[in-house]
């Protein structure tokens, strides 16, 4: 396989969870930043398709990645929130 299956019943280590969370935030931000460009460049119909697809992708990142990280690492949410409150982003 791809080497991403969990070993036994262990969960992801916190340092890797932090890395994944940062990547999830970057991915969501980069996708969201496409919206104004697409709106200015595409027909209304084509824009609506891409905007919906991007919204679904960002929602999937939240539901499938971030919620799992929060479930496995209960303190991570507070850490992320504190970083965002202090720096405006998760560092």
Secondary structure as UniProt FT lines:
FT   TURN            8..9
FT   HELIX           14..41
FT   HELIX           44..60
FT   HELIX           61..66
FT   HELIX           67..72
FT   TURN            74..75
FT   HELIX           76..87
//
